[in-house]
Amino acid sequence: MKFMPVSELLRLGTPRPIVRWGASVLHTQARPVADFGSDLQRLLADMFATNTAADGAGLAAQQIGVDLAVFIYDCSDETGSRRTGVVCNPSVEPTDRNHRRLIDFGEGCLSLPGAYADLARPEFSICRGQDQYGDPLELRAGGTLGRCLQHETDHVNGIVFGDKLSARNRKQLYRDHEVVADRYRTDWPAR
């Protein structure tokens, strides 16, 4: 499994358990991706399978316990078009000042399933990194994808979105998760 297009990565993986907030891998900056060979391709296929099984918009490698600076996405952009892909070694920034607007939106995380909180993020973002082949890429997006690029890049940097909430809102987020936690086994969404 070397140098797979996204369409193949979407077909080949096996879901893995998602790591929960509090695990050290989620709160530490990830190692850069340097090897784009078959091990990475297998990891990416499993990440897509895990994200699909969990009905997510995106997933960072750290969320399945792998300390690598890579995430996948599978969600809609500002036009409603479905977009799927891989970003290795990401960096993200908002668009230029003339087009910068913060949007409050209910955000969730597969590593704290079933809980959501409003979080203000830039409406559009620019994400730079490398694709699954190691080639440079730049994504500009709004909508769910624009938010996903920011959320997943935060994961790669050891930040969960709860870190951006007030203490009060973070406590409420944890309470909301506890109400539904029994729906999400420790091996969720793997079976």
Protein Blocks (a to p, Z undefined) as FASTA:
>chain_A
ZZiafklmmmmmccdddddehiaklmcccdddfbfcfklmmmmmmmmmmmmmnopabdcf
klnopacdddddddddfkopacddddehiadddddfklgccdddddddfklghiacdddd
dfbdcdddddfkopacddddehjllmmmmmmmmmmnopafklmpcfklmmmmmmmmmmmm
mmmcfkbcbZZ
